Amino acid sequence: MSLLNFIPMDHHDLEVVTDVVRHWCADHGVDLDSERGRAAMCAAVDRALAGEKSPVALSEAINAANA
C-alpha cells in the first residue's frame, strides 16, 4: 500500500511536488532519500496541501525548511 493514497492531491499536483523536490535536491547536492531530501518533500507536500500550486512557492518552502 502506498502512502500516496492518503494524500488528497491529484496526479498533476503530485507531479509538480515531486518535480520541484527532485530539482531542489539536484541543485543542492542532496540525496532525495536523505534526511534533508525527506524534509524537502515534507515541506513541499505540506505547502501543496495548504493550496499552493506554484513551483516557485514550493521551492521557497523547501528552502525555508532547510535553512
PyMOL Python script that loads the backbone (N, CA, C, O; Angstrom):
from pymol import cmd

cmd.read_pdbstr("""\
ATOM      1  N   MET A   1       0.847  -1.181   0.000  1.00  0.00           N
ATOM      2  CA  MET A   1       0.000   0.000   0.000  1.00  0.00           C
ATOM      3  C   MET A   1       0.888   1.239   0.000  1.00  0.00           C
ATOM      4  O   MET A   1       1.856   1.326   0.756  1.00  0.00           O
ATOM      5  N   SER A   2       0.551   2.174  -0.841  1.00  0.00           N
ATOM      6  CA  SER A   2       1.311   3.413  -0.943  1.00  0.00           C
ATOM      7  C   SER A   2       0.716   4.482  -0.043  1.00  0.00           C
ATOM      8  O   SER A   2      -0.501   4.642   0.043  1.00  0.00           O
ATOM      9  N   LEU A   3       1.601   5.210   0.626  1.00  0.00           N
ATOM     10  CA  LEU A   3       1.126   6.327   1.442  1.00  0.00           C
ATOM     11  C   LEU A   3       0.532   7.430   0.585  1.00  0.00           C
ATOM     12  O   LEU A   3      -0.249   8.246   1.075  1.00  0.00           O
ATOM     13  N   LEU A   4       0.895   7.463  -0.690  1.00  0.00           N
ATOM     14  CA  LEU A   4       0.353   8.480  -1.579  1.00  0.00           C
ATOM     15  C   LEU A   4      -1.158   8.357  -1.729  1.00  0.00           C
ATOM     16  O   LEU A   4      -1.817   9.322  -2.116  1.00  0.00           O
ATOM     17  N   ASN A   5      -1.714   7.191  -1.430  1.00  0.00           N
ATOM     18  CA  ASN A   5      -3.163   7.013  -1.483  1.00  0.00           C
ATOM     19  C   ASN A   5      -3.866   7.848  -0.421  1.00  0.00           C
ATOM     20  O   ASN A   5      -5.063   8.111  -0.531  1.00  0.00           O
ATOM     21  N   PHE A   6      -3.133   8.265   0.601  1.00  0.00           N
ATOM     22  CA  PHE A   6      -3.727   9.021   1.692  1.00  0.00           C
ATOM     23  C   PHE A   6      -3.565  10.528   1.519  1.00  0.00           C
ATOM     24  O   PHE A   6      -4.125  11.302   2.295  1.00  0.00           O
ATOM     25  N   ILE A   7      -2.819  10.944   0.528  1.00  0.00           N
ATOM     26  CA  ILE A   7      -2.588  12.368   0.300  1.00  0.00           C
ATOM     27  C   ILE A   7      -3.650  12.876  -0.661  1.00  0.00           C
ATOM     28  O   ILE A   7      -3.754  12.390  -1.788  1.00  0.00           O
ATOM     29  N   PRO A   8      -4.448  13.863  -0.219  1.00  0.00           N
ATOM     30  CA  PRO A   8      -5.545  14.344  -1.060  1.00  0.00           C
ATOM     31  C   PRO A   8      -5.103  15.335  -2.140  1.00  0.00           C
ATOM     32  O   PRO A   8      -5.569  16.474  -2.176  1.00  0.00           O
ATOM     33  N   MET A   9      -4.202  14.890  -3.015  1.00  0.00           N
ATOM     34  CA  MET A   9      -3.762  15.712  -4.137  1.00  0.00           C
ATOM     35  C   MET A   9      -3.964  14.912  -5.415  1.00  0.00           C
ATOM     36  O   MET A   9      -3.852  13.686  -5.424  1.00  0.00           O
ATOM     37  N   ASP A  10      -4.263  15.625  -6.486  1.00  0.00           N
ATOM     38  CA  ASP A  10      -4.427  14.914  -7.755  1.00  0.00           C
ATOM     39  C   ASP A  10      -3.063  14.612  -8.373  1.00  0.00           C
ATOM     40  O   ASP A  10      -2.024  15.047  -7.877  1.00  0.00           O
ATOM     41  N   HIS A  11      -3.098  13.864  -9.453  1.00  0.00           N
ATOM     42  CA  HIS A  11      -1.872  13.399 -10.105  1.00  0.00           C
ATOM     43  C   HIS A  11      -0.983  14.569 -10.531  1.00  0.00           C
ATOM     44  O   HIS A  11       0.234  14.525 -10.348  1.00  0.00           O
ATOM     45  N   HIS A  12      -1.578  15.596 -11.087  1.00  0.00           N
ATOM     46  CA  HIS A  12      -0.805  16.757 -11.542  1.00  0.00           C
ATOM     47  C   HIS A  12      -0.096  17.437 -10.367  1.00  0.00           C
ATOM     48  O   HIS A  12       1.083  17.777 -10.470  1.00  0.00           O
ATOM     49  N   ASP A  13      -0.801  17.636  -9.262  1.00  0.00           N
ATOM     50  CA  ASP A  13      -0.189  18.262  -8.085  1.00  0.00           C
ATOM     51  C   ASP A  13       0.965  17.427  -7.546  1.00  0.00           C
ATOM     52  O   ASP A  13       1.995  17.970  -7.144  1.00  0.00           O
ATOM     53  N   LEU A  14       0.796  16.117  -7.538  1.00  0.00           N
ATOM     54  CA  LEU A  14       1.872  15.233  -7.082  1.00  0.00           C
ATOM     55  C   LEU A  14       3.082  15.326  -8.001  1.00  0.00           C
ATOM     56  O   LEU A  14       4.220  15.303  -7.533  1.00  0.00           O
ATOM     57  N   GLU A  15       2.844  15.429  -9.295  1.00  0.00           N
ATOM     58  CA  GLU A  15       3.950  15.572 -10.247  1.00  0.00           C
ATOM     59  C   GLU A  15       4.700  16.879 -10.016  1.00  0.00           C
ATOM     60  O   GLU A  15       5.930  16.905 -10.049  1.00  0.00           O
ATOM     61  N   VAL A  16       3.960  17.967  -9.783  1.00  0.00           N
ATOM     62  CA  VAL A  16       4.595  19.261  -9.529  1.00  0.00           C
ATOM     63  C   VAL A  16       5.467  19.172  -8.288  1.00  0.00           C
ATOM     64  O   VAL A  16       6.617  19.609  -8.304  1.00  0.00           O
ATOM     65  N   VAL A  17       4.929  18.609  -7.216  1.00  0.00           N
ATOM     66  CA  VAL A  17       5.678  18.487  -5.963  1.00  0.00           C
ATOM     67  C   VAL A  17       6.935  17.645  -6.166  1.00  0.00           C
ATOM     68  O   VAL A  17       8.022  18.049  -5.750  1.00  0.00           O
ATOM     69  N   THR A  18       6.802  16.495  -6.793  1.00  0.00           N
ATOM     70  CA  THR A  18       7.971  15.634  -6.953  1.00  0.00           C
ATOM     71  C   THR A  18       9.005  16.261  -7.880  1.00  0.00           C
ATOM     72  O   THR A  18      10.206  16.124  -7.650  1.00  0.00           O
ATOM     73  N   ASP A  19       8.549  16.946  -8.921  1.00  0.00           N
ATOM     74  CA  ASP A  19       9.492  17.627  -9.818  1.00  0.00           C
ATOM     75  C   ASP A  19      10.261  18.719  -9.083  1.00  0.00           C
ATOM     76  O   ASP A  19      11.477  18.838  -9.233  1.00  0.00           O
ATOM     77  N   VAL A  20       9.553  19.510  -8.296  1.00  0.00           N
ATOM     78  CA  VAL A  20      10.200  20.588  -7.541  1.00  0.00           C
ATOM     79  C   VAL A  20      11.218  20.012  -6.563  1.00  0.00           C
ATOM     80  O   VAL A  20      12.333  20.522  -6.452  1.00  0.00           O
ATOM     81  N   VAL A  21      10.838  18.959  -5.859  1.00  0.00           N
ATOM     82  CA  VAL A  21      11.742  18.362  -4.873  1.00  0.00           C
ATOM     83  C   VAL A  21      12.958  17.746  -5.571  1.00  0.00           C
ATOM     84  O   VAL A  21      14.082  17.903  -5.096  1.00  0.00           O
ATOM     85  N   ARG A  22      12.751  17.059  -6.671  1.00  0.00           N
ATOM     86  CA  ARG A  22      13.880  16.474  -7.411  1.00  0.00           C
ATOM     87  C   ARG A  22      14.855  17.555  -7.875  1.00  0.00           C
ATOM     88  O   ARG A  22      16.069  17.408  -7.739  1.00  0.00           O
ATOM     89  N   HIS A  23      14.310  18.643  -8.425  1.00  0.00           N
ATOM     90  CA  HIS A  23      15.172  19.736  -8.890  1.00  0.00           C
ATOM     91  C   HIS A  23      15.891  20.402  -7.724  1.00  0.00           C
ATOM     92  O   HIS A  23      17.077  20.717  -7.822  1.00  0.00           O
ATOM     93  N   TRP A  24      15.186  20.613  -6.635  1.00  0.00           N
ATOM     94  CA  TRP A  24      15.808  21.245  -5.472  1.00  0.00           C
ATOM     95  C   TRP A  24      16.956  20.371  -4.959  1.00  0.00           C
ATOM     96  O   TRP A  24      18.047  20.865  -4.677  1.00  0.00           O
ATOM     97  N   CYS A  25      16.697  19.083  -4.844  1.00  0.00           N
ATOM     98  CA  CYS A  25      17.736  18.167  -4.358  1.00  0.00           C
ATOM     99  C   CYS A  25      18.938  18.164  -5.298  1.00  0.00           C
ATOM    100  O   CYS A  25      20.081  18.203  -4.844  1.00  0.00           O
ATOM    101  N   ALA A  26      18.686  18.119  -6.596  1.00  0.00           N
ATOM    102  CA  ALA A  26      19.792  18.112  -7.567  1.00  0.00           C
ATOM    103  C   ALA A  26      20.585  19.416  -7.483  1.00  0.00           C
ATOM    104  O   ALA A  26      21.815  19.397  -7.515  1.00  0.00           O
ATOM    105  N   ASP A  27      19.891  20.541  -7.376  1.00  0.00           N
ATOM    106  CA  ASP A  27      20.560  21.843  -7.303  1.00  0.00           C
ATOM    107  C   ASP A  27      21.390  22.013  -6.037  1.00  0.00           C
ATOM    108  O   ASP A  27      22.380  22.745  -6.033  1.00  0.00           O
ATOM    109  N   HIS A  28      20.987  21.335  -4.960  1.00  0.00           N
ATOM    110  CA  HIS A  28      21.662  21.484  -3.674  1.00  0.00           C
ATOM    111  C   HIS A  28      22.534  20.288  -3.306  1.00  0.00           C
ATOM    112  O   HIS A  28      23.064  20.224  -2.197  1.00  0.00           O
ATOM    113  N   GLY A  29      22.684  19.348  -4.225  1.00  0.00           N
ATOM    114  CA  GLY A  29      23.525  18.183  -3.970  1.00  0.00           C
ATOM    115  C   GLY A  29      23.013  17.314  -2.834  1.00  0.00           C
ATOM    116  O   GLY A  29      23.792  16.755  -2.062  1.00  0.00           O
ATOM    117  N   VAL A  30      21.697  17.208  -2.743  1.00  0.00           N
ATOM    118  CA  VAL A  30      21.055  16.455  -1.664  1.00  0.00           C
ATOM    119  C   VAL A  30      20.457  15.177  -2.240  1.00  0.00           C
ATOM    120  O   VAL A  30      19.759  15.213  -3.253  1.00  0.00           O
ATOM    121  N   ASP A  31      20.730  14.063  -1.599  1.00  0.00           N
ATOM    122  CA  ASP A  31      20.127  12.796  -1.996  1.00  0.00           C
ATOM    123  C   ASP A  31      18.650  12.820  -1.604  1.00  0.00           C
ATOM    124  O   ASP A  31      18.309  13.129  -0.462  1.00  0.00           O
ATOM    125  N   LEU A  32      17.790  12.496  -2.546  1.00  0.00           N
ATOM    126  CA  LEU A  32      16.352  12.512  -2.301  1.00  0.00           C
ATOM    127  C   LEU A  32      15.968  11.628  -1.122  1.00  0.00           C
ATOM    128  O   LEU A  32      14.989  11.906  -0.430  1.00  0.00           O
ATOM    129  N   ASP A  33      16.728  10.573  -0.892  1.00  0.00           N
ATOM    130  CA  ASP A  33      16.417   9.627   0.175  1.00  0.00           C
ATOM    131  C   ASP A  33      17.100   9.970   1.501  1.00  0.00           C
ATOM    132  O   ASP A  33      17.030   9.197   2.457  1.00  0.00           O
ATOM    133  N   SER A  34      17.757  11.124   1.556  1.00  0.00           N
ATOM    134  CA  SER A  34      18.429  11.535   2.788  1.00  0.00           C
ATOM    135  C   SER A  34      17.453  12.266   3.715  1.00  0.00           C
ATOM    136  O   SER A  34      16.304  12.518   3.353  1.00  0.00           O
ATOM    137  N   GLU A  35      17.928  12.597   4.903  1.00  0.00           N
ATOM    138  CA  GLU A  35      17.100  13.339   5.852  1.00  0.00           C
ATOM    139  C   GLU A  35      16.676  14.690   5.261  1.00  0.00           C
ATOM    140  O   GLU A  35      15.516  15.083   5.380  1.00  0.00           O
ATOM    141  N   ARG A  36      17.618  15.398   4.625  1.00  0.00           N
ATOM    142  CA  ARG A  36      17.282  16.693   4.003  1.00  0.00           C
ATOM    143  C   ARG A  36      16.339  16.518   2.824  1.00  0.00           C
ATOM    144  O   ARG A  36      15.469  17.358   2.595  1.00  0.00           O
ATOM    145  N   GLY A  37      16.502  15.440   2.080  1.00  0.00           N
ATOM    146  CA  GLY A  37      15.603  15.166   0.961  1.00  0.00           C
ATOM    147  C   GLY A  37      14.191  14.894   1.432  1.00  0.00           C
ATOM    148  O   GLY A  37      13.223  15.381   0.847  1.00  0.00           O
ATOM    149  N   ARG A  38      14.077  14.108   2.499  1.00  0.00           N
ATOM    150  CA  ARG A  38      12.750  13.829   3.060  1.00  0.00           C
ATOM    151  C   ARG A  38      12.131  15.090   3.655  1.00  0.00           C
ATOM    152  O   ARG A  38      10.922  15.293   3.551  1.00  0.00           O
ATOM    153  N   ALA A  39      12.954  15.942   4.280  1.00  0.00           N
ATOM    154  CA  ALA A  39      12.456  17.210   4.820  1.00  0.00           C
ATOM    155  C   ALA A  39      11.955  18.105   3.684  1.00  0.00           C
ATOM    156  O   ALA A  39      10.943  18.791   3.823  1.00  0.00           O
ATOM    157  N   ALA A  40      12.673  18.089   2.563  1.00  0.00           N
ATOM    158  CA  ALA A  40      12.250  18.868   1.397  1.00  0.00           C
ATOM    159  C   ALA A  40      10.895  18.374   0.898  1.00  0.00           C
ATOM    160  O   ALA A  40      10.012  19.176   0.594  1.00  0.00           O
ATOM    161  N   MET A  41      10.733  17.059   0.815  1.00  0.00           N
ATOM    162  CA  MET A  41       9.465  16.500   0.353  1.00  0.00           C
ATOM    163  C   MET A  41       8.334  16.859   1.307  1.00  0.00           C
ATOM    164  O   MET A  41       7.246  17.231   0.867  1.00  0.00           O
ATOM    165  N   CYS A  42       8.578  16.751   2.600  1.00  0.00           N
ATOM    166  CA  CYS A  42       7.549  17.088   3.591  1.00  0.00           C
ATOM    167  C   CYS A  42       7.146  18.555   3.485  1.00  0.00           C
ATOM    168  O   CYS A  42       5.959  18.880   3.532  1.00  0.00           O
ATOM    169  N   ALA A  43       8.121  19.435   3.343  1.00  0.00           N
ATOM    170  CA  ALA A  43       7.827  20.865   3.234  1.00  0.00           C
ATOM    171  C   ALA A  43       7.000  21.151   1.983  1.00  0.00           C
ATOM    172  O   ALA A  43       6.042  21.923   2.033  1.00  0.00           O
ATOM    173  N   ALA A  44       7.363  20.540   0.877  1.00  0.00           N
ATOM    174  CA  ALA A  44       6.630  20.765  -0.367  1.00  0.00           C
ATOM    175  C   ALA A  44       5.214  20.191  -0.303  1.00  0.00           C
ATOM    176  O   ALA A  44       4.264  20.823  -0.765  1.00  0.00           O
ATOM    177  N   VAL A  45       5.078  19.009   0.264  1.00  0.00           N
ATOM    178  CA  VAL A  45       3.748  18.396   0.390  1.00  0.00           C
ATOM    179  C   VAL A  45       2.883  19.228   1.332  1.00  0.00           C
ATOM    180  O   VAL A  45       1.718  19.483   1.025  1.00  0.00           O
ATOM    181  N   ASP A  46       3.422  19.653   2.461  1.00  0.00           N
ATOM    182  CA  ASP A  46       2.657  20.478   3.398  1.00  0.00           C
ATOM    183  C   ASP A  46       2.145  21.739   2.722  1.00  0.00           C
ATOM    184  O   ASP A  46       0.986  22.117   2.886  1.00  0.00           O
ATOM    185  N   ARG A  47       3.023  22.387   1.959  1.00  0.00           N
ATOM    186  CA  ARG A  47       2.646  23.644   1.284  1.00  0.00           C
ATOM    187  C   ARG A  47       1.610  23.370   0.201  1.00  0.00           C
ATOM    188  O   ARG A  47       0.677  24.155   0.026  1.00  0.00           O
ATOM    189  N   ALA A  48       1.762  22.267  -0.528  1.00  0.00           N
ATOM    190  CA  ALA A  48       0.794  21.920  -1.570  1.00  0.00           C
ATOM    191  C   ALA A  48      -0.574  21.601  -0.961  1.00  0.00           C
ATOM    192  O   ALA A  48      -1.611  21.979  -1.506  1.00  0.00           O
ATOM    193  N   LEU A  49      -0.558  20.903   0.171  1.00  0.00           N
ATOM    194  CA  LEU A  49      -1.823  20.590   0.838  1.00  0.00           C
ATOM    195  C   LEU A  49      -2.517  21.846   1.360  1.00  0.00           C
ATOM    196  O   LEU A  49      -3.736  21.866   1.530  1.00  0.00           O
ATOM    197  N   ALA A  50      -1.732  22.891   1.613  1.00  0.00           N
ATOM    198  CA  ALA A  50      -2.296  24.172   2.048  1.00  0.00           C
ATOM    199  C   ALA A  50      -2.862  24.958   0.864  1.00  0.00           C
ATOM    200  O   ALA A  50      -3.433  26.033   1.048  1.00  0.00           O
ATOM    201  N   GLY A  51      -2.704  24.425  -0.351  1.00  0.00           N
ATOM    202  CA  GLY A  51      -3.299  25.038  -1.517  1.00  0.00           C
ATOM    203  C   GLY A  51      -2.331  25.695  -2.481  1.00  0.00           C
ATOM    204  O   GLY A  51      -2.747  26.221  -3.513  1.00  0.00           O
ATOM    205  N   GLU A  52      -1.050  25.672  -2.160  1.00  0.00           N
ATOM    206  CA  GLU A  52      -0.058  26.299  -3.034  1.00  0.00           C
ATOM    207  C   GLU A  52       0.197  25.418  -4.249  1.00  0.00           C
ATOM    208  O   GLU A  52       0.416  24.215  -4.112  1.00  0.00           O
ATOM    209  N   LYS A  53       0.170  26.013  -5.431  1.00  0.00           N
ATOM    210  CA  LYS A  53       0.397  25.266  -6.668  1.00  0.00           C
ATOM    211  C   LYS A  53       1.655  25.727  -7.401  1.00  0.00           C
ATOM    212  O   LYS A  53       2.111  25.049  -8.321  1.00  0.00           O
ATOM    213  N   SER A  54       2.210  26.843  -7.016  1.00  0.00           N
ATOM    214  CA  SER A  54       3.350  27.427  -7.718  1.00  0.00           C
ATOM    215  C   SER A  54       4.643  26.688  -7.394  1.00  0.00           C
ATOM    216  O   SER A  54       4.978  26.527  -6.221  1.00  0.00           O
ATOM    217  N   PRO A  55       5.375  26.237  -8.410  1.00  0.00           N
ATOM    218  CA  PRO A  55       6.676  25.600  -8.159  1.00  0.00           C
ATOM    219  C   PRO A  55       7.646  26.522  -7.422  1.00  0.00           C
ATOM    220  O   PRO A  55       8.434  26.060  -6.598  1.00  0.00           O
ATOM    221  N   VAL A  56       7.592  27.808  -7.713  1.00  0.00           N
ATOM    222  CA  VAL A  56       8.478  28.766  -7.035  1.00  0.00           C
ATOM    223  C   VAL A  56       8.157  28.810  -5.544  1.00  0.00           C
ATOM    224  O   VAL A  56       9.068  28.772  -4.716  1.00  0.00           O
ATOM    225  N   ALA A  57       6.891  28.888  -5.196  1.00  0.00           N
ATOM    226  CA  ALA A  57       6.500  28.929  -3.789  1.00  0.00           C
ATOM    227  C   ALA A  57       6.842  27.619  -3.078  1.00  0.00           C
ATOM    228  O   ALA A  57       7.235  27.625  -1.911  1.00  0.00           O
ATOM    229  N   LEU A  58       6.692  26.506  -3.778  1.00  0.00           N
ATOM    230  CA  LEU A  58       7.047  25.220  -3.175  1.00  0.00           C
ATOM    231  C   LEU A  58       8.544  25.159  -2.910  1.00  0.00           C
ATOM    232  O   LEU A  58       8.973  24.678  -1.861  1.00  0.00           O
ATOM    233  N   SER A  59       9.337  25.644  -3.854  1.00  0.00           N
ATOM    234  CA  SER A  59      10.784  25.682  -3.676  1.00  0.00           C
ATOM    235  C   SER A  59      11.165  26.592  -2.509  1.00  0.00           C
ATOM    236  O   SER A  59      12.058  26.259  -1.729  1.00  0.00           O
ATOM    237  N   GLU A  60      10.500  27.731  -2.386  1.00  0.00           N
ATOM    238  CA  GLU A  60      10.765  28.645  -1.268  1.00  0.00           C
ATOM    239  C   GLU A  60      10.430  27.972   0.067  1.00  0.00           C
ATOM    240  O   GLU A  60      11.142  28.170   1.052  1.00  0.00           O
ATOM    241  N   ALA A  61       9.363  27.185   0.109  1.00  0.00           N
ATOM    242  CA  ALA A  61       9.005  26.459   1.325  1.00  0.00           C
ATOM    243  C   ALA A  61      10.087  25.450   1.687  1.00  0.00           C
ATOM    244  O   ALA A  61      10.405  25.266   2.861  1.00  0.00           O
ATOM    245  N   ILE A  62      10.649  24.800   0.676  1.00  0.00           N
ATOM    246  CA  ILE A  62      11.726  23.842   0.913  1.00  0.00           C
ATOM    247  C   ILE A  62      12.947  24.574   1.450  1.00  0.00           C
ATOM    248  O   ILE A  62      13.576  24.119   2.405  1.00  0.00           O
ATOM    249  N   ASN A  63      13.286  25.715   0.836  1.00  0.00           N
ATOM    250  CA  ASN A  63      14.435  26.490   1.316  1.00  0.00           C
ATOM    251  C   ASN A  63      14.258  26.916   2.771  1.00  0.00           C
ATOM    252  O   ASN A  63      15.202  26.847   3.557  1.00  0.00           O
ATOM    253  N   ALA A  64      13.077  27.345   3.123  1.00  0.00           N
ATOM    254  CA  ALA A  64      12.800  27.775   4.494  1.00  0.00           C
ATOM    255  C   ALA A  64      12.919  26.605   5.471  1.00  0.00           C
ATOM    256  O   ALA A  64      13.420  26.771   6.584  1.00  0.00           O
ATOM    257  N   ALA A  65      12.466  25.437   5.061  1.00  0.00           N
ATOM    258  CA  ALA A  65      12.526  24.259   5.940  1.00  0.00           C
ATOM    259  C   ALA A  65      13.946  23.750   6.096  1.00  0.00           C
ATOM    260  O   ALA A  65      14.266  23.107   7.096  1.00  0.00           O
ATOM    261  N   ASN A  66      14.798  24.028   5.127  1.00  0.00           N
ATOM    262  CA  ASN A  66      16.176  23.529   5.169  1.00  0.00           C
ATOM    263  C   ASN A  66      17.186  24.626   5.489  1.00  0.00           C
ATOM    264  O   ASN A  66      18.384  24.466   5.254  1.00  0.00           O
ATOM    265  N   ALA A  67      16.700  25.722   6.018  1.00  0.00           N
ATOM    266  CA  ALA A  67      17.600  26.835   6.358  1.00  0.00           C
ATOM    267  C   ALA A  67      18.363  26.568   7.629  1.00  0.00           C
ATOM    268  O   ALA A  67      19.161  27.402   8.056  1.00  0.00           O
TER     269      ALA A  67
END
""", "prot")
cmd.dss("prot")
cmd.show_as("cartoon", "prot")
cmd.util.cbc("prot")
cmd.orient("prot")
